[in-house]
Amino acid sequence: MEKWEYRTEIIFAHINNEGAREYLAKLYPKWKPSTCSPETMQVYLDGLGEKGWELVTMHSIPGSGKDKDVEYPVGRQSPTNIYSNAYFCVFKRRK
């Protein structure tokens, strides 16, 4: 029977993430990504993949608190757009 280990992490999309700007410039030379474009996470996710971690699921979340807890807005009377660059991710790899 295969055994797995899991990793959960909140990852933030941001052009200032380590290596993101250079990575995207190579991959998409004519594209100017927005500050919080999801593609800015690619270099980090690729690094985890190199270490054997497979991304199982990724969900955008409204935000993250100082203790890395997930934020959900409450008490809104009318529907509004919520924008976030925070993603809850679950990874797995063989033990």
C-alpha positions as CSV (number, residue, x, y, z in Angstrom):
1,M,0.0,0.0,0.0
2,E,1.3,3.4,-0.9
3,K,1.8,6.0,1.8
4,W,1.6,9.7,1.4
5,E,2.5,12.8,3.2
6,Y,0.6,16.0,2.8
7,R,1.4,19.7,3.0
8,T,-1.1,22.6,3.3
9,E,-0.1,26.1,2.5
10,I,-1.6,29.5,1.7
11,I,0.3,30.9,-1.3
12,F,0.1,34.5,-2.4
13,A,0.2,35.5,-6.0
14,H,2.4,38.6,-6.4
15,I,4.9,39.8,-9.0
16,N,7.5,40.4,-6.2
17,N,7.5,36.7,-5.3
18,E,11.1,35.4,-5.5
19,G,12.0,34.8,-9.1
20,A,8.5,35.5,-10.5
21,R,9.3,38.5,-12.6
22,E,12.3,36.9,-14.3
23,Y,10.5,33.5,-14.8
24,L,7.5,35.1,-16.4
25,A,9.6,37.4,-18.6
26,K,11.3,34.2,-20.0
27,L,8.0,32.3,-20.4
28,Y,5.9,35.2,-21.8
29,P,8.4,37.8,-23.2
30,K,5.7,40.2,-24.5
31,W,3.3,40.0,-21.6
32,K,3.2,42.4,-18.7
33,P,1.5,40.5,-15.9
34,S,-0.6,42.4,-13.3
35,T,0.8,42.7,-9.8
36,C,-1.3,39.8,-8.4
37,S,-1.7,37.6,-11.5
38,P,-2.0,33.9,-10.6
39,E,0.9,33.1,-13.0
40,T,3.3,34.8,-10.5
41,M,3.0,31.6,-8.4
42,Q,4.4,29.3,-11.1
43,V,8.0,29.5,-10.2
44,Y,7.2,28.7,-6.5
45,L,4.9,25.8,-7.5
46,D,7.5,24.4,-9.9
47,G,10.0,24.5,-7.1
48,L,7.7,22.4,-4.9
49,G,7.2,20.0,-7.9
50,E,11.0,19.6,-8.1
51,K,10.9,18.4,-4.5
52,G,8.3,15.8,-5.3
53,W,5.2,17.7,-4.1
54,E,2.1,17.3,-6.3
55,L,-0.5,20.0,-6.2
56,V,-3.8,18.2,-5.3
57,T,-6.1,21.2,-5.0
58,M,-6.0,25.0,-5.0
59,H,-8.8,27.3,-4.0
60,S,-8.8,31.1,-4.0
61,I,-9.7,32.5,-0.6
62,P,-10.7,36.1,0.4
63,G,-7.6,36.5,2.5
64,S,-5.4,35.3,5.3
65,G,-5.0,36.6,8.8
66,K,-1.8,37.2,10.7
67,D,-1.8,33.6,11.9
68,K,-2.3,32.3,8.4
69,D,-6.0,31.6,9.1
70,V,-8.5,31.9,6.2
71,E,-10.6,35.1,6.1
72,Y,-14.2,35.1,5.0
73,P,-16.2,38.3,4.8
74,V,-19.3,38.5,6.9
75,G,-22.2,40.9,7.3
76,R,-22.3,42.2,3.8
77,Q,-25.8,43.5,2.9
78,S,-25.3,43.6,-0.8
79,P,-23.2,41.4,-3.1
80,T,-19.8,42.9,-3.9
81,N,-16.8,41.7,-5.7
82,I,-14.0,40.4,-3.5
83,Y,-10.5,40.3,-4.9
84,S,-7.7,38.3,-3.4
85,N,-4.3,37.0,-4.3
86,A,-4.4,34.3,-1.6
87,Y,-4.8,30.6,-2.5
88,F,-5.2,27.6,-0.1
89,C,-3.2,24.7,-1.6
90,V,-2.9,21.1,-0.7
91,F,0.1,19.0,-1.9
92,K,1.0,15.4,-1.5
93,R,4.1,13.2,-2.2
94,R,5.0,9.6,-1.5
95,K,6.6,8.8,1.8
